[in-house]
Amino acid sequence: MRLISTEVLQTGMVIGRTIWNEIGRPLLQKGVKVSDLIIKRLQELNIQYVYIDDSISKDIEVKEAIPRTVRQHAVQQITSSFNQLKMLKGKDVTYCLDRQSKQFTLIIDDLLNNIMNNKEILTILSDAFLYDNYIYQHSLQVAVYSIAIAKEMKYNAVEIRQIGIGAILHDIGKMMIPQEILKKPGRLTNEEYEIMKQHTKYGFDILRNLHTISLLSAHCAFQHHERLDGSGYPRGLLDFEIHPYAKIIAVADVFDAVTSNRVYRKKMLPSLGMDIIKEGSGTLYDEKVVNALRRCVSYYPNGTVLLLSDGRRGIVCKQNKENTERPWVRIFEENNEILKATYEILLADEVDLSVKKVEVEYLSQVE
């Protein structure tokens, strides 16, 4: 299967991967032929990319990092719990979350089991799953990335569980922020931004009073917007003052934020999101955490068409665990001509070859 932008999707193309909503209902089934109506609907739903099956991507698989059923159950639980908290105040919030904490622990254990047993590099392109509210999906995605990073950094199971709980609840304080600010499509005013920044303190105040959740997890909510150079908030902490767990969630939070659709901008591809994280490595984000993310998340997901520096085109067919930025590529085009017989190269072995462009808008001459 091949990743393609819905902007260039054409009638007659075949969907290669089912798109689901949060209650487990398929919105578009694998194998369906695309029509003009389907294209229009996908664009209305702001779905930027879909997978298609075509001749150049034959036999290329994109494995789910987390099983669909686990993901959907997690998002449903997060949605239910967060929505309940919106209606409560003070001690009622603490009491309600204390009762629900076991469910969040079970979610983290499910994610932990799947990630610990998964030897593949994580590929998460959320358009394969459609959710109505960004915060719920974001909370899950940040937990997945944080657990994967912690695993890569050799944290033990108890520590990873604490990190996972802190990650899945890192934005719980946003339930105390007015919806008109959370969902504002334009830039926040200075006053609105100051209100938004309070979500870290609100989250910490909620979580630190829980008997069932570690205080370390609460600090994840408090410090996930702190930056090594002191430019973060709420307290402008420096490198040595920030808890290691919060440093992990900071990276996971930003990476998912830039690679997900937001009310004010479209998502970036993983390679661009990773470049942003790399630019801040050592100044904004902990270098060890950034390197762990680079080792465990695919830079170019399987099915991505790449234009190489020598003019050849290929499609990512297999990941390279030793260097996620230099995967296996199936070359299908040379000198702007489709090859009769494709062949594979490992970019890591081609020292003089680089990726010139990611081409999600590529249209094959053989379609």
C-alpha positions in Angstrom: 0.0 0.0 0.0 1.0 3.6 -0.6 0.5 6.8 1.3 -1.1 9.5 -0.9 -2.5 13.0 -0.3 -6.3 13.3 -0.6 -5.6 16.4 -2.7 -4.5 14.2 -5.6 -6.7 11.2 -4.9 -8.4 10.1 -8.1 -11.5 8.2 -9.0 -10.9 4.5 -9.4 -8.0 4.3 -6.9 -8.4 1.5 -4.4 -8.3 2.2 -0.6 -5.5 0.1 1.0 -6.3 0.6 4.7 -9.7 1.0 6.4 -10.4 4.3 8.1 -12.2 3.9 11.5 -13.9 6.2 13.9 -13.6 6.2 17.7 -16.5 3.8 18.2 -15.1 1.1 15.9 -17.2 1.9 12.9 -15.5 1.7 9.5 -15.9 5.0 7.6 -14.2 3.7 4.5 -13.3 0.1 4.0 -10.2 -1.4 2.6 -10.7 -2.4 -1.0 -13.3 0.2 -1.9 -12.8 2.0 -5.2 -12.6 5.7 -4.8 -15.4 7.9 -6.3 -15.7 11.7 -6.6 -18.2 11.6 -3.7 -15.7 9.7 -1.5 -12.9 12.2 -2.4 -15.2 15.1 -1.5 -16.2 13.5 1.8 -12.6 12.8 2.8 -11.6 16.4 2.2 -14.6 17.6 4.1 -13.5 15.5 7.1 -10.0 17.1 6.8 -8.4 13.7 6.2 -5.1 14.6 4.5 -3.7 11.2 3.7 -5.0 7.7 2.9 -3.4 4.5 1.9 -4.1 3.1 -1.6 -3.2 -0.2 -3.2 -1.4 0.1 -6.5 1.2 -1.7 -8.6 4.2 0.2 -7.3 3.3 -0.6 -3.7 2.4 -4.2 -4.1 3.1 -6.3 -1.0 4.2 -3.3 1.1 2.6 -3.6 4.6 2.0 -0.9 7.2 1.6 -2.6 10.5 -0.4 -1.0 13.3 1.8 -0.1 16.3 -1.2 -0.6 18.6 -4.1 -2.9 17.8 -7.2 -1.0 16.7 -9.4 -2.5 19.5 -6.9 -1.4 22.1 -6.7 2.1 20.6 -10.4 2.5 20.4 -11.1 1.3 23.9 -8.4 3.7 25.2 -9.8 6.7 23.4 -13.4 5.9 24.6 -12.2 5.7 28.2 -10.2 8.9 27.9 -13.2 10.7 26.3 -15.6 9.4 28.9 -13.4 10.3 31.9 -12.4 13.8 30.6 -16.0 14.7 29.7 -17.1 13.8 33.3 -14.4 16.0 34.7 -15.6 19.0 32.7 -18.8 18.9 34.8 -17.1 18.8 38.2 -15.2 21.1 40.5 -12.8 20.9 43.5 -12.8 17.7 45.5 -15.4 16.1 43.2 -12.8 16.1 40.4 -10.2 14.3 42.6 -12.8 11.8 43.8 -14.0 11.0 40.3 -10.5 10.7 38.9 -9.4 8.5 41.8 -12.2 6.1 40.9 -11.2 6.1 37.3 -7.5 5.7 37.8 -7.6 2.0 37.6 -9.0 2.2 34.1 -6.1 4.5 33.1 -3.6 2.0 34.6 -5.2 -0.8 32.6 -4.9 1.3 29.4 -1.2 1.9 30.1 -0.7 -1.8 30.8 -2.3 -2.7 27.5 -0.1 -0.2 25.7 3.0 -1.3 27.6 2.4 -5.0 26.7 1.9 -4.2 23.0 4.9 -1.9 22.8 7.2 -4.1 24.8 6.3 -7.1 22.6 6.6 -5.2 19.4 10.0 -5.3 17.8 8.9 -3.1 14.9 9.6 0.6 14.6 6.5 2.6 15.5 4.5 3.9 12.6 1.5 6.1 13.6 -0.4 8.0 11.0 -3.6 9.0 12.8 -5.7 9.5 9.6 -6.2 5.7 9.7 -8.4 6.5 12.8 -10.8 9.4 12.9 -11.7 11.1 16.1 -13.8 14.2 16.8 -11.7 15.7 19.6 -8.0 16.3 19.3 -7.2 16.2 23.1 -8.4 12.6 23.5 -6.4 11.2 20.6 -3.4 13.4 21.6 -3.4 12.0 25.1 -3.3 8.5 23.8 -0.6 9.2 21.2 1.6 11.0 23.7 1.3 8.0 26.0 2.3 5.6 23.1 5.3 7.7 22.1 6.4 8.2 25.8 6.3 4.5 26.5 8.2 3.7 23.4 10.9 6.3 24.3 11.1 5.1 27.8 11.5 1.5 26.6 14.3 2.6 24.3 16.0 4.4 27.2 15.9 1.2 29.2 13.6 2.3 32.0 12.1 -0.6 34.0 8.4 -1.6 33.9 7.5 0.3 37.1 9.1 3.5 35.8 7.5 3.1 32.3 4.1 2.7 33.9 4.5 5.9 35.8 5.7 7.7 32.7 2.7 6.3 30.8 0.2 7.4 33.4 1.8 10.9 33.4 1.6 11.0 29.6 -2.0 9.9 29.2 -3.0 12.5 31.9 -0.6 15.2 31.0 -3.3 17.5 29.5 -6.0 16.7 32.1 -5.8 20.4 33.2 -7.2 21.5 29.9 -10.6 20.3 31.1 -10.5 23.5 33.2 -9.8 25.7 30.3 -12.7 27.4 28.5 -13.7 25.6 25.3 -13.6 28.8 23.3 -9.9 29.1 24.0 -9.2 25.4 23.5 -10.9 25.3 20.1 -10.1 28.8 18.8 -9.1 28.4 15.2 -6.8 31.5 15.1 -3.9 32.7 17.2 -4.5 33.2 20.9 -4.3 36.7 22.3 -1.7 37.2 25.1 -4.5 37.1 27.7 -5.9 33.8 26.2 -2.4 32.3 26.1 -1.8 33.1 29.7 -5.1 31.3 30.6 -4.1 28.3 28.4 -0.7 28.0 30.2 -2.6 27.5 33.4 -3.5 23.9 32.3 -0.2 22.6 33.6 -0.9 23.9 37.1 -4.5 22.7 37.0 -3.3 19.3 36.0 -0.7 19.1 38.7 -3.2 20.2 41.4 -5.7 17.5 40.3 -3.2 14.7 40.0 -1.1 15.4 43.1 -4.1 14.9 45.4 -4.8 11.4 44.0 -4.0 8.4 46.2 -3.9 6.1 43.3 -1.4 7.9 41.1 2.3 8.6 41.7 3.4 12.2 42.5 6.0 11.6 39.7 3.1 11.2 37.2 1.6 14.5 38.5 4.9 16.3 37.8 4.6 15.1 34.2 1.5 17.3 33.8 3.2 20.1 35.6 6.5 20.2 33.7 5.8 19.0 30.2 6.0 22.5 28.8 9.3 23.3 30.5 12.3 23.6 28.2 16.0 23.0 29.0 17.0 26.6 28.3 14.4 28.0 30.7 12.1 29.3 28.0 9.2 27.0 29.0 6.4 27.3 31.4 4.9 27.5 34.1 8.1 28.1 36.1 10.8 28.6 33.5 12.8 25.6 34.9 16.3 24.8 33.6 17.6 21.5 32.4 18.7 20.1 35.8 15.5 21.2 37.4 13.1 19.3 35.1 12.2 15.8 36.0 13.5 13.1 33.5 9.9 11.8 33.0 8.7 15.3 32.0 11.6 15.6 29.5 10.3 12.5 27.8 6.7 13.7 27.7 7.8 17.1 26.4 9.3 15.5 23.3 6.4 13.1 22.8 3.9 16.0 23.2 5.5 18.3 20.6 6.1 15.5 18.1 2.5 14.4 18.2 1.3 18.0 18.2 3.0 18.8 14.9 2.2 15.5 13.2 -1.6 15.8 14.1 -4.3 18.0 12.7 -5.1 21.0 14.8 -7.9 23.6 14.6 -5.3 26.2 13.4 -3.1 24.1 11.0 -2.7 20.9 9.2 -0.6 18.0 10.3 3.0 17.5 9.2 4.5 14.3 7.9 6.7 12.4 10.5 9.9 13.4 8.8 9.1 17.2 9.1 8.0 16.7 12.7 11.2 14.9 13.5 13.2 17.7 12.0 11.5 20.2 14.3 12.4 18.0 17.3 16.0 17.6 16.1 16.4 21.4 15.7 15.6 21.8 19.4 17.8 18.9 20.6 20.1 20.1 23.4 18.5 23.5 23.8 14.8 22.9 24.2 14.7 19.1 24.5 16.9 16.5 26.1 19.3 15.1 23.5 19.0 11.5 24.9 15.2 11.6 24.6 15.3 13.0 21.1 17.7 10.3 20.0 15.5 7.6 21.6 12.5 9.0 19.6 14.5 8.9 16.4 15.3 5.2 17.1 11.8 4.0 17.8 9.6 6.0 15.4 9.6 5.7 11.6 11.0 8.8 9.9 9.5 7.7 6.5 6.6 5.3 7.0 6.3 2.3 4.8 4.4 3.2 1.6 5.9 6.7 1.4 7.2 7.7 -2.1 10.6 9.4 -2.0 12.4 11.4 -4.7 16.1 10.7 -4.2 19.0 13.1 -4.9 20.1 11.3 -8.1 16.6 11.7 -9.6 15.4 8.1 -8.9 12.0 7.5 -7.3 11.3 4.8 -4.8 8.8 3.7 -2.2 9.7 2.9 1.4 9.2 -0.9 1.7 10.9 -1.8 5.0 12.2 0.0 8.0 15.8 0.0 9.1 16.1 -0.4 12.9 19.7 0.7 12.9 18.9 4.1 11.3 15.2 5.0 10.9 16.1 7.9 8.6 17.7 5.6 6.1 15.2 2.8 5.3 14.9 0.2 2.6 13.5 1.7 -0.6 12.0 -0.1 -3.6 13.2 1.8 -6.7 10.5 1.9 -9.4 11.4 4.9 -11.5 14.6 6.1 -13.2 15.0 9.0 -15.6 11.3 9.6 -15.2 10.5 6.2 -16.6 8.7 3.4 -14.7 10.9 0.4 -14.5 9.7 -3.0 -15.8 11.5 -4.6 -12.8 11.9 -2.9 -9.5 14.8 -3.4 -7.1 15.5 -2.5 -3.5 18.3 -0.5 -1.9 19.1 0.3 1.7 19.6 4.1 2.0 22.0 3.5 4.9 24.4 1.8 2.5 24.2 4.7 -0.1 26.4 7.3 1.6 26.2 9.7 -1.4 22.4 9.4 -1.8 19.9 11.6 0.1 16.2 12.1 0.2 15.3 15.2 -1.9 11.6 15.2 -1.3 8.7 13.2 0.2 6.1 12.9 -2.5 2.7 12.1 -1.1 1.2 13.8 -4.1 3.0 11.6 -6.6 0.8 10.1 -9.3 2.1 7.0 -11.0 2.3 6.9 -14.8 0.9 3.3 -14.7 -2.3 4.2 -12.9 
